[in-house]
Amino acid sequence: MTEIVVGVDGSEGGLVAAEWAAAEAVLRDVPLRVVYAVAPWLFDVPVDPRIGSVREWMHKNAEEVVQEAVNRARARFHALGVHEARVSGGQVGGQPAAVLIKEAEGAAMVVVGSHGAGGLSGLLMGSVALQVVSHAPCPAVAVRVDRARAEATPPADREADRDATTETTADAGADAGSEAAGSREDEAGEPAAKPWRRMRRVPEHGEHGEIVVGVDGSEGSAAALAFAFEEAALRDARLRVVLAWTHPEPAGPGGVEPLVYDVDAVGEEQERALAEFVAGGQADFPDVPLTRQVVRARPARALAEASDRADLLVVGTRGRGGFTGLLLGSVGHALVHRARRPVAVVPPWRR
């Protein structure tokens, strides 16, 4: 995994995604590649000579779009103290989603804006972003573009039973992280700069110092958890692991929903399951401050609400369904639309 790929289309959304991707590239110390998907007929398909000038104009326009995104990305590199920015860009023929999915093969991450210009290229429109985050071969991040509108939107109303929330903070991990941070110094004897503290200068990257990940015990959420631990460690950020559960539902047609069950017992069972699920990752990243949160609420609503206080929301592409149903495709898609912060969708094979 040697680079981060970001898709652009000439919209402000693509430029915002490029800036976010640049900050992530600094964090991971990898190059950034800007990709613009161009209509296939601009490449190998013969074109009537009478519209040759249109082809030339579109190629030139694509070059300008890529160059503007590269310039914005380089500016972000420089703002973060990296003056030898490893940023490249180019045009690729094909449909936007297919292009980005293919270009993401072997990448550390692919980044898209949640909305784009539409029109000719259609890149980064909602449907394209959803296709990319659903099928990318690597972690895919959808960056929310309309931040101003998002800030004006009130948080989702809590369900009546939303009060049934349990949080457990791993104090030992937090203390270990503090001790380790205090002992790191550079050769000059000054405290070493932490990646997350550098990111504090990038509001959409480090405003809150917390990563939120949704889990349900499935293989997909295990991959999401591993990615979230890694991201939190890179940023020197806190990690909040959220497990949302709801009332048991009938298994299928003709099924019967329990009339009476012990809510407290179910909640305690979920807490034990969550503690066991995160134990392995916590052992691998003991310096990451960790909070476990069990919420009796719909997964999409619980995670969207938790992400209001986070810099990044992480989910898997698929969940296990059944009792919890967390991280099903519909939930992930809803979060890409609803969450106010960037959403990272991690494929199950990324472990």
C-alpha positions in Angstrom: 0.0 0.0 0.0 2.1 2.9 -1.3 -0.3 5.7 -2.1 -3.6 7.4 -1.5 -5.9 8.0 -4.5 -8.4 10.9 -4.7 -11.1 11.4 -7.3 -11.8 14.9 -8.6 -14.3 16.3 -11.1 -13.8 20.1 -11.1 -16.3 20.8 -8.3 -15.5 22.3 -5.0 -16.3 18.9 -3.5 -13.5 17.3 -5.3 -11.1 20.0 -4.2 -12.2 19.5 -0.5 -11.6 15.8 -0.9 -8.1 16.4 -2.4 -7.2 18.6 0.6 -8.5 16.0 3.1 -6.6 13.3 1.2 -3.4 15.4 1.3 -3.6 15.7 5.1 -4.1 11.9 5.3 -1.1 11.3 3.0 1.0 13.4 5.4 -0.2 11.4 8.3 0.6 8.1 6.6 3.8 9.4 4.9 2.6 8.1 1.5 2.3 9.8 -1.9 -1.0 11.2 -3.2 -2.4 10.7 -6.7 -5.2 12.8 -8.1 -7.4 11.0 -10.7 -9.9 12.6 -13.1 -12.2 10.2 -15.0 -12.7 11.4 -18.6 -15.4 10.2 -21.0 -14.0 7.1 -22.9 -14.7 8.6 -26.3 -12.0 11.2 -25.6 -9.3 8.6 -25.9 -9.4 5.8 -28.5 -12.8 6.2 -30.1 -12.7 7.9 -33.5 -14.2 11.4 -33.5 -15.8 13.4 -36.3 -13.1 16.0 -37.3 -15.8 18.7 -37.0 -15.9 18.3 -33.2 -12.1 17.8 -32.8 -11.9 21.2 -31.1 -14.4 19.9 -28.5 -12.2 17.0 -27.7 -9.2 19.3 -27.3 -11.1 21.6 -25.1 -12.3 18.8 -22.8 -8.8 17.4 -22.5 -7.5 20.9 -21.6 -10.3 21.3 -19.1 -9.4 18.0 -17.5 -5.8 19.0 -17.3 -6.8 22.2 -15.6 -9.0 20.4 -13.1 -6.3 18.0 -12.2 -3.7 20.8 -11.9 -5.9 22.8 -9.6 -6.5 19.8 -7.3 -2.8 19.0 -7.3 -2.0 22.7 -6.4 -4.6 22.6 -3.5 -3.1 19.3 -2.3 0.4 20.7 -2.4 -0.7 23.8 -0.5 -2.1 21.5 2.2 1.2 19.5 2.3 3.1 22.8 2.8 0.7 24.0 5.5 1.5 20.8 7.4 5.3 21.4 7.1 5.9 19.0 4.2 7.7 21.0 1.5 8.6 18.2 -0.8 5.0 17.2 -1.5 4.7 13.9 -3.3 1.6 14.7 -5.4 0.8 13.5 -8.9 -2.3 13.6 -11.1 -3.7 12.5 -14.4 -6.7 11.7 -16.6 -8.1 8.1 -16.9 -10.7 7.1 -19.5 -13.8 5.4 -18.2 -16.9 5.8 -16.0 -16.0 7.6 -12.7 -16.8 4.8 -10.2 -15.2 2.1 -12.3 -12.1 4.2 -12.8 -11.7 5.0 -9.1 -12.3 1.4 -8.0 -9.7 0.1 -10.5 -7.1 2.9 -9.6 -7.6 2.0 -5.9 -6.1 -1.5 -6.4 -3.1 -1.7 -4.1 -3.7 1.8 -2.6 -3.7 2.5 1.1 -7.0 4.5 0.6 -9.3 6.0 -2.0 -11.0 9.3 -1.2 -14.1 10.9 -2.8 -16.3 13.8 -2.1 -19.9 13.0 -1.1 -21.3 15.3 -3.8 -19.8 16.6 -7.0 -20.4 18.6 -10.1 -22.6 16.2 -12.1 -23.0 17.3 -15.6 -20.6 15.8 -18.1 -18.4 13.7 -15.9 -20.8 13.0 -13.0 -17.8 12.3 -10.8 -18.4 12.3 -7.0 -22.2 12.5 -7.2 -23.9 10.6 -4.5 -24.4 7.4 -6.6 -20.7 7.4 -7.6 -19.5 7.9 -4.1 -21.7 5.1 -2.9 -20.4 2.8 -5.6 -16.8 3.6 -4.7 -17.2 3.1 -0.9 -19.2 -0.1 -1.5 -16.8 -1.8 -3.9 -13.4 -0.3 -3.5 -10.6 -2.9 -2.8 -9.2 -0.7 0.0 -10.6 1.6 2.7 -12.7 4.3 1.0 -13.4 7.6 2.6 -16.4 9.8 1.6 -15.6 13.4 2.6 -18.6 15.6 3.4 -18.5 18.7 1.3 -21.5 20.7 2.5 -20.0 21.3 5.9 -21.8 24.6 6.3 -25.2 23.1 5.8 -24.3 20.2 8.0 -23.4 22.5 10.8 -26.8 24.1 10.5 -28.6 20.8 10.7 -29.7 19.8 14.2 -28.6 16.4 15.5 -30.9 13.5 14.9 -33.6 13.2 17.6 -32.8 10.6 20.1 -35.1 7.6 20.5 -37.1 7.2 23.7 -34.8 4.4 24.8 -31.6 6.2 23.7 -30.9 6.8 27.4 -29.9 3.1 27.6 -26.3 3.9 26.8 -23.3 2.4 28.5 -19.7 3.7 28.2 -16.6 2.0 29.4 -13.3 3.8 29.2 -10.0 1.9 29.1 -8.1 4.1 31.6 -5.0 1.9 31.5 -4.6 2.4 27.8 -5.0 6.1 28.1 -2.5 6.2 30.9 -0.1 4.2 28.9 -0.5 6.5 25.9 0.2 9.5 28.1 3.3 8.0 29.6 4.6 7.0 26.2 3.9 10.4 24.8 5.8 12.1 27.6 8.8 10.0 27.0 9.3 10.6 23.3 11.8 13.2 22.5 13.8 14.1 19.3 17.5 14.3 19.1 17.5 18.0 20.2 15.8 17.0 23.5 12.5 18.6 22.5 9.2 16.7 22.7 8.6 14.8 19.5 5.7 16.3 17.4 2.7 14.0 17.3 1.0 13.3 14.1 -2.4 14.2 15.5 -1.1 17.5 16.9 0.1 18.3 13.4 -3.4 17.5 12.1 -4.9 19.9 14.6 -4.2 22.6 12.1 -6.5 20.8 9.7 -10.0 21.3 11.2 -11.7 18.4 9.3 -8.8 16.1 10.3 -8.2 16.8 13.9 -10.8 19.1 15.4 -12.0 16.6 18.1 -9.2 14.2 18.5 -11.5 11.2 18.4 -12.2 8.3 15.9 -15.6 6.5 16.1 -16.0 2.9 14.8 -19.2 0.9 14.6 -18.9 -2.9 15.3 -21.3 -5.9 15.5 -18.9 -8.8 15.8 -18.9 -9.6 12.1 -15.8 -10.1 9.9 -16.6 -6.8 8.2 -16.6 -4.9 11.5 -13.4 -6.6 12.6 -11.7 -5.1 9.6 -13.2 -1.7 10.4 -12.0 -2.0 14.0 -8.4 -2.8 12.9 -8.4 0.2 10.6 -9.8 2.5 13.3 -7.1 1.4 15.8 -4.5 2.1 13.2 -5.9 5.5 12.4 -6.3 6.5 16.0 -2.6 5.5 16.6 -1.4 7.5 13.7 -3.3 10.6 14.9 -2.6 10.0 18.5 -6.4 10.3 19.0 -9.0 8.6 21.2 -11.0 5.7 19.8 -14.7 5.2 20.6 -16.1 1.8 19.7 -19.9 1.8 19.4 -22.1 -1.3 19.4 -25.8 -0.5 18.8 -28.6 -3.0 19.5 -32.3 -2.9 19.2 -35.2 -5.1 20.3 -35.1 -8.7 18.9 -37.1 -9.0 15.7 -38.8 -12.0 14.1 -36.4 -14.1 12.1 -38.8 -14.1 9.1 -42.4 -14.5 8.0 -44.5 -16.2 10.6 -41.9 -15.5 13.3 -42.8 -14.3 16.7 -41.3 -11.3 18.6 -40.7 -11.9 22.3 -43.4 -10.2 24.4 -41.1 -10.0 27.4 -37.4 -10.1 27.8 -34.8 -8.7 30.2 -33.4 -5.5 28.7 -30.7 -5.2 31.4 -29.6 -8.7 30.8 -29.4 -8.2 27.0 -27.5 -4.9 27.6 -25.0 -6.6 29.9 -24.5 -9.4 27.3 -23.7 -6.8 24.6 -21.2 -5.1 26.9 -19.4 -8.4 27.5 -19.4 -9.2 23.8 -18.0 -5.8 22.9 -15.2 -6.0 25.5 -14.2 -9.4 24.1 -14.4 -8.2 20.6 -12.0 -5.2 21.1 -9.6 -7.1 23.3 -7.3 -8.1 20.5 -7.0 -4.7 18.9 -6.5 -3.1 22.3 -3.6 -5.5 22.9 -2.0 -4.5 19.6 -2.5 -0.7 20.3 -2.2 -0.3 24.1 -1.4 3.4 23.8 -4.7 4.3 22.2 -7.2 5.7 24.7 -10.3 3.5 24.3 -14.0 4.0 25.1 -16.5 1.2 24.6 -20.1 2.4 24.1 -23.2 0.2 24.0 -26.3 1.9 22.7 -29.8 0.7 22.5 -30.8 2.5 19.3 -30.8 2.0 15.5 -27.3 1.6 14.2 -27.4 4.4 11.6 -28.8 6.9 14.1 -26.4 5.9 16.9 -23.3 6.1 14.7 -24.4 9.4 13.1 -24.9 10.9 16.5 -21.6 9.6 17.8 -19.8 11.0 14.7 -20.8 14.5 15.6 -18.0 14.5 18.2 -15.5 12.7 16.0 -13.0 13.5 13.2 -13.7 10.2 11.3 -16.4 7.6 11.4 -15.4 4.1 10.4 -17.7 1.2 9.4 -17.4 -2.0 7.5 -19.0 -2.8 4.1 -21.2 -5.6 5.5 -22.5 -6.7 8.9 -23.8 -10.0 10.1 -27.5 -9.0 10.2 -29.7 -11.0 12.5 -29.9 -9.7 16.0 -27.9 -6.5 15.7 -27.9 -5.9 12.0 -25.1 -3.4 12.3 -23.2 -2.2 9.3 -25.5 -3.7 6.6 -25.1 -2.0 3.3 -28.1 0.2 3.9 -26.6 1.4 7.2 -23.3 2.3 5.6 -25.1 4.1 2.8 -27.2 6.0 5.2 -24.1 7.1 7.1 -22.4 8.4 4.0 -25.4 10.6 3.5 -26.2 11.5 7.1 -22.9 11.7 9.0 -21.4 15.2 9.4 -17.9 13.9 9.3 -15.8 11.9 6.8 -16.9 8.3 6.7 -14.3 5.5 6.1 -15.8 2.2 4.7 -13.4 -0.7 5.2 -13.8 -4.0 3.2 -13.7 -7.2 5.2 -10.5 -8.5 3.6 -8.6 -5.4 4.9 -7.2 -6.8 8.2 
